[in-house]
């Protein structure tokens, strides 16, 4: 399985050469390719990549608005996401159901609901290709059924919106918490679930506008204390598993 980070920037104005495009991951396996998320930066560009399928984590602009004019392949999303983008001219639609495993091109996907947004509920994906297992969740405050989601995975790919301080808002009288877990918090999850490798995408202003060399050292220090190897993803980065 080959992973290519097509984009690693969150929903922020700042951008650099390393973090220019909205977060999107391409999975290549057995000469097929699947793309997870297609934000508005990818409008008019996704056709050139010619994927066999596109899967959405949720319907926020930086994850789904690149499909405003349709898609060149089947698209998989939850009912909540389809409701948000119901007017998009996508011909080949498939509905993803939480904790129901489905296969595309011999790759297994299982959607795990996560806390992130009230309006656009999000999921993370447990992905299995051959003997390799990863978990991809670019926007997350907390993972429902985290133990099952991260069980026996070789790689966690998470939310790089902030490093030490989680970005949390409380919505209305229901007191629902939404936002982003800090990298330090996610590394704690990895430590608790025995995950030894982590990569952070969906980079926020702290990383995109900061001195990445210094920030990388800070993240590595936190990760080492948790027994985890950690990296910051960048546009075009490739990983072979």
N, C-alpha and C positions, 0 to 999 in steps of 0.2 A: 504494500500500500504506500502510495506517495501522496503527501500533503503539500499543497502549494497555497500560501497565503496571498490571495489576489489583492486584498486590501486589509488594512489594520487600523484604520482611523475610526474613532467613534463619531457621534453626532455633534461635532464641534466645528467652529469656523477655521481654526488653525489647521495648517497642513504643511508637511515637509516632504522631501523626496522619499524618505523612508516610510512615512505615514501619509500617503496622499489620497488613497481611495477608501471608501467606506468598507467596513469589515466584510470579508467574503472568503470562504475557504473552498478550494477545489480538491476533491478526493479522486485520485486515479488508481484504478485497480482492474487488472485483466483487460487492458486496452479500452476501458470505459471511463467516463468522467462524470462526477456529480458535484454540483456547486451548492453550498449552503449559504443562503442569503444573497439578496440582490438589491442593494440600496440605490438611492437616486443617482449616485455617482456613476452607476453602471447602465443608466438609461442610454440606449442606442449602442451600447458596447457589448452586451452579453451575447448577442448573436455571433460575434466573431469568435467567441470561445467554444461555441458549438457543443455544449454539454449534453449528456444523455438525459439528465433530469436536474431540476432545481428544487431544493427543499428550503422552507422558511422556518426560522425560529419564532418570529412574530412579525407584526405588520407595521412597526415604526418606519418612518421615512428612510432611515439609513440601513434598513434590512429588506424592504419590500418595494419601495417606490421605483426601482429600476425596471419593474414589470408593468408600468403604466400603459405601455403600448403593446403589451403581449409578451409571449415567450416562445422561443424556438423549440421547446421540448415540454414534456410533462412537468407540472409543478405540484409539489406536495406541501400541504399546510394544514393547520388545525382549523376546526370550524370557526373559532373566534377570529383567526386571521383571515379566513375567506370572507367573513362578514365585513371586515374592514376594507377589503379590496374587491368587493363584489362587482364593481363596475369595470374592473380591468378586463380587457379583451383576451383572456387566457382560455384557450380552447380545451386543453387537456388537463383537467383538474382532478386531484386526488386528495382525499381527506385523511389527515393523520389523527389518530386517536391515542390519548395518553396511555402509556404502558402496554400498547399493542404493537408487537414487533412486526415490521414489514421489510420486504427485501426489494432492492433495486440493484440490478447488475451484480448479483451475487454478494452484495453488501447488506448486512442487517442493520436496521435503525430502530431505536426505541426512544420515544419521546417522554421526557420527564418534566412535568410542570415545575416552573420555578417562580419565585416572587421577583418581580421587576416592575411591572406596570399594571394598573387597573384597567385602563382602556384597551391596551394591546397585550393581553396575557401572553407570556412567553414560555417556551420550552427549551430544554437542552437535549442533545441527542447522545445516547450511548450507541457507538458505532462499532460493528464487528466485521472485519474483512480477513478471512482465513483465521489465523491464530492471534491476530492483533486486535486489541480492544482500546478504544479511546473514548473520551467524553468531551463534547464541544458545547460550550455555553458562553457566548460572547456578551450577553447582558444578563446579570444575575445579582440579586440581593441574598437570596437563599434558595436551596434546592430541596424540593419536596422529595422524600424517600432518598435522601443523599447517600445513605449506606449502600443501597442497591444500585444507585446510579454509578457510583465510583468503585464498586467491588471489582477487584482484579483487573483494573485497567492499566495499560502501559503508559498512557499519557493523558493528562488533563489540559484542556485548552480553555482558558477562562477570560474574564473581564478585566481589562487593563485601565479602567476609568480613573482609578486612584490607587495610591500605593499603601498608605498607612491608615487613612481615615475613610470609612465607608461613607458614601453619599446617599443619605436617607431622607425621604420626605414622608410625612404622615398625612393620609388623605381623609378629609372630612370627619364626620362623626363616627364613622366605622373604624377609624384609627388604623386603617390598612397601611402598612409600610411598603413603600416602593423605592426603587433606586438601584444602587450598585454596591456590591460588597468590595471592600478594599482587597488589593492583592494579598496583603498580610493575612486577612481573614480567610481567603481562599487557600492559601498555603497551609493554614491551620486545618482546614477540611482535609487537604491532601494527607497531612501528617496523621490525622485521626483514622483515615481510611486506608493507609498503607500505600499511597500513591507517591512514587519517587521522582516523577518527571512532570513538569508543568511549563506551559507556554502561555503568555498573555497577549491577547490581541485586543481589538476594540479600544485602542489607546486613547485616553483622555488628554486634556490640556496639560496636566502635570508632566506627562511623558513627552507629548508632542512638542511642547514649548520649552521643555527643560533640557539640561545637559544629560543626554542619554547615557553617556559613559559613567557619570556619577550615579545616576539613578539605577543603572544596571548593577553597580556595586552595592547600592543600598538594598536592592531586591535580593541579590545573591546572599547578602549577610542574613537577611530574614529567612530566606529559604534554607540555608545551611543549618540554622538552628532548628528547623523543622525536619531536617533530613531529606530535603527535596532539592533536585536540580531544577533551576528556573531560568527561563529566557524571556526576553521581550521580542515578539514577532515583528517583522517589518514587511512591507510590500514586496512580493517576489520571493520571499523566503521559502525554501523547500525542505521537507523532512521525509526521509525514507524509513519506513518501519518494516 
